[in-house]
Amino acid sequence: MIETCILGDVHLDKLRKYWPNANALQLNSYRKTIRLNKQRGIEHFFIAGDVADGIRDSTNNAMRLTEDGQCEFLKFLMDVDGTCNLHIILGNHDWAEQGSHSLQVFIEMQKLGMFKTIRFYPEPEVVNIDGVHINFLPFPHRAPTDKADAAVAHYEVDGTVSDSGRIIKFKESRNDDYGIPYMQGHLHTKQKNGRHHYGGTLYQTSFGESLPKGYAMARIGRGRFAWKFVPHEPPFKLENLHIYEKGDLAKLVNDPLHLFKLFVADDVRVPDNLLEKYPNIVNKLDFSSEEELAELEQAEFALENMQIEVNADDYLPDFFKSYGATEKQTQRAFQILAEYRGK
């Protein structure tokens, strides 16, 4: 039996547009959570993907972490290395178009023996932790690759709640129940769907993400699994504030770590100096109906979460290989894919 702490997506670099020191703020939340649970006797911690957010440089080339992101993440790793066992899988945001990913330099450090108790998983692997078998499944892997008591993965399933609050529905039904409990990243909202358990994230990464924030604890044994959500006070807040009448403006606070987007009913007159008085208002939008308000919020969320498109062809060969496919079978799979795309 082991007890673990599952930490959701990090998304380094995404929030530096709001706070220059956002990477440090974010990783301090991870330090605090690990330190607190170490005091409770927890030895194993899982980061379930998306260390990076995924950005482009000035020439529009894909890059996964800025220099600041790499430096802050390295400081974090060196702080926790040797104090706990930290297991990290790749998420969808970690991959780049060329097939490279955000953790390559850190994996090279791992290969050189520079970490004592930190382990990265760019490929599926089953690890025996104190007699309990955990299948680490980096994106895009879903199905277990060997016998295991539980899995750590990074994807959504049908019927889960997206970060924007909408229910995720797939066009084609598929069975994601693999007979063992899954501890998942990717979705930032705490929830449980069948055997899939999402602890969410330690903080918001977008306006519109719901509160509370936190992480998950799991007790895992042979045929036994218990899971719970633990609330965590985020280091900053991103709030969509609806202004239906002038009195709603009293909900504003002048705090540089509490940012607001104002959605103002078009019959409400706001003071001319409002943005000057509250420099932590990042945007103000007017709406005339509840339908327009919902559309504005969804549009703002989509704009904020634009990301690099991942080319699945880059990692499909490795994915097929992990299931034992021969080179000939892989070539045939790409022929079938080409025929399908040509329809």
N, C-alpha and C positions, 0 to 999 in steps of 0.2 A: 504494500500500500504506500503510495506517495501523495503528498499534498503539494500542489503547484499554484503559481500565480500566472494568469494569462493576461498579457498586456496588448491592447489593440494598436492600430496603425499610428505611426509617428508623423509622417508627412513633413519631413524637414524641408525648409525653404519656402513652403507655401505661404506662410504668414509673415514673412519679412517685408511684404508690401505694407503691412500695418505697423509692425514693430521691428526695427533693425536687429534687436536682440532676441527675436522670436525663437530661433533655434535653441538658444541657451535656456529660455523660459520653458520650452517644451521638454527638453531633456532633463531639466531640473525636476519636472513632475515625475519622470521615470526614476530618477535617483531617489526622490522622496518615497515613492511607492515601494521600491525595492528595499530601501533602508528600513521602512516601517515593517514590512513583512519578514525581513531577515530577523528582526527582533522577536517576531512571533514564531520563529523556527523554520520558516520556509527556505528551502535550499535551491529549488529549481524554478526558473522564470522563463516564460515563453513570450517572444514578440512575434505576433502572427502576421507579419508582412507589412509592406509599404513603409520602409524606413524613409525613402525618398518620396517626393510628390511627383517629380517628373517635370522638368523645365527645358527650355531651349536657350541656347546662347544667342549673342547678338547677330550671328550669321544664320540663325534658324536651324542649326544642327542640334540633334538630340543630346542632352547631357542630363545626368541624373541627380547629381549633388553639386552645389556650388562649393568653392573652397571653404567658405564659412561653414557650410553644412558638413563637409568632411572633417574639418578641424573640431567642431563641436561634438560630432558623433565619436571621433577618436578619443577626445577627452572623457566622454561618458564611458566608453568601453574600458579605458585604462582605470577609471575610478572604480568600476564594479568588478573588473577581472580579478579573480582570486578571492573575492568576497562571497560569490554565489555562482551557481551554474546558470548561464544565460544561453538560451537556444533561440536562434533567429532564422525564420524562413523568408523567402522572397515573396513579395506581393505583386499585383499587376502593375502598380506604379513604378516598381523598381526596374522593370525591363525597359530597354531602349529599342529603337527600330532596328539597329544593326544586330540585335541578338545579345548585346552586352547588357550589363546591369549595374546598379548603383553600388553593389557590395563587392565588386571584383577586387578592389585594392585591399579590402579587409579580409577577404578569403585568401588572398596571397599571403597576408600577414599570418593568417591561421596556418597555412601550409608551412610557413617558415618557423612555426612553433612560438610565435610571439604572444599568444594568448594561453593562459593556463586553464580557464574555466568558461571560455566563450566559444560557442560553436555555431557556424553558419551552415544553412542547408540550401544550396542552389539546386539540388536534385533530391528526389524522394529517398528517404532512408528510415529504416526502423531501428530505434535505439532502445537498448535495455537500460532502464533507469531503476536501480534498486529492485530488480525483478519484475518491473512493469514495462511492457513493450509499447512505445509511442512511435507512431508512424508520422514523420514530418513530411508534409506534402506542400512544397512551394507551388505558387501559381505557375501553370494552369492545372495542376494535377488535382483530381477529385477522388478517384477510387483508391482504396488501400493497395499498396504494392506488395504487401506480405501480411502474415498474421500479426495482429496487434490488439492491444486492449483499448486504445483510444488513438485519435489522430489530431494533428494540428494542421489547419488548412486555411485557404484564403479565396473564398468565392461566396456568392449568394445562392440561395435556393428559392424555389417557387413559394410565394406566400409570405416571404419576409418583408420587412419594412425598409425602404431605402433611406438614405441620409436626408432626403428632402421630405420624408414623411409619406411617400406614396407606397402602395403595395406592389411588390414585384411579381409580375405574371409572365411566364414564358409562353411563347406561341405554341411550342410543342411540349407535351408532358414528358417528364423523365424521372426515373427513380434515383434519388440521391441518398436513400437509406442503405448504407453499406453494413449494417449490423453492429456497428460500434459507435460510441459517442464521438462527436467532432467538436473541437474547440477552435473557433473561427475568428479570423480577422476579416477585413474588407468592409463590412457594414459597421457604421459608427454608432448605431443605436442598440442598446442592450435589448436582447430578445432571445427566445428559444423557439425553434421550429423542428418538431420531431426530435431527432438525435443531434441536431445542430444547435450549438450554444454560442451566442455572440455576447461578449462582455462590453462591446462598444469601445469608445476611446476615452482617454484621460481628459480631453478638452475638445472644444469645437474646432473644426478646421474650416468651417463655412458659416456664414449667416444663414439661419434657417434650420441648422441642426438643433435637435431637441436636447433639453436637459432632463434629468441629471446625467452627469458623466461619471465614469468609473472604470472598473476592471472586474475580472472574474477570478474566483478561486475554485479549484477542483480537487477532489480527493478521488484517486484512481487506484483500483486494484484489479485483480483477475476476475472479471465479470461484475465488478462493482464500480459505480460512478456517482459522485455527488457534486453538484455545481451550485454556486451562488454568486450573485452580483454584489459588489462592494462599492458604494458611492465614493466619489473623490471630488474634492473642491478644486475646480480648474484654476489655473493661474491667470486666466483672462476670460472675457465673455464677449460674444458676438450676438447682438440682439436685434431682431426685427421688431420695431416698436410701431404699433398701429395707433394713429391719432384720429379719433372720431370726434373729439371735442377739445377745446383749448385746455381743459383741465388735465388731459392725458399727458401734456408736456411736463407735468410735475413728476412723471416717472423717470425723466432724464437725470443722470448723475454725471458730474464732471470728474471722470476718472479715466486716465489715459489707457488703462487696461480693460476698460469696459466700453466697447465701441457699439455705435447704433447706426442702423439704417432706418430712416423715418419713412413710413408710408402714411401719407396725410390725405384724409378725405378732402375733396376739392371745395367743400363749403367751409373749411376751417382756415382762418387766417392766422399764420404763425408770425411772431415778431421778426422784424427785418434783421435784427442782430443775433438771431438764434444760433447760427453757425459760428459766429464770432464768440458767443458766450459758451458754446459747447463745441470745442474743436474736435471732440471725439465722435462727432456725427460725420460719417464718411459719405453718406448720400441721402438725398431727400427726393421722394417720388410721390406724385399725386395720383389718387384713384377716385373713380366716380361710382363704383359698385363693388360688391363682394367678389363678383366674377373677375373684374379687372384687377382687384387686389391679389387674388389667387394667381392670376396669370403673371402679374408683375413679380411676385415672389418666386415663382418657378423660373421665370426668365433670368432674374438676378442670380438664382442658385446655379442655373446652367452656365451662365457667363463666368461665374466665379470658379466653376469646376471644369473648365475646358482643360483637356490634358493631351499629351502626346498619344497618337494612335499607335497601338502595338500591332506589329505585323506578325500574325500567328505563324506564317510560313517559316519564320526564323527559328522557332523553337519546336515545331512539329516533328522534325527528325529525331530530336532527343526524346520527345514524348513517345513516339512510336518505338524507339529503341528500348525505353524503360519497360515496355510491355513485351519485349522479346521479338519485335518485328525484324525481319531480315532487310538488307538493303534493297533487294528486289521487291519485297512487299511495300517498303516505304515509297519506292519509285511508282509502284502501281497506285498507291494511295494518292499521290500527287496527280497522277493522270486522271483518276476519278474526280478529284477536286477540281481540276481544270475543266473537265467535261461538265461538271455541275455548274461552275461559274459561267460557262459558255451558253447555258440554256437561257 
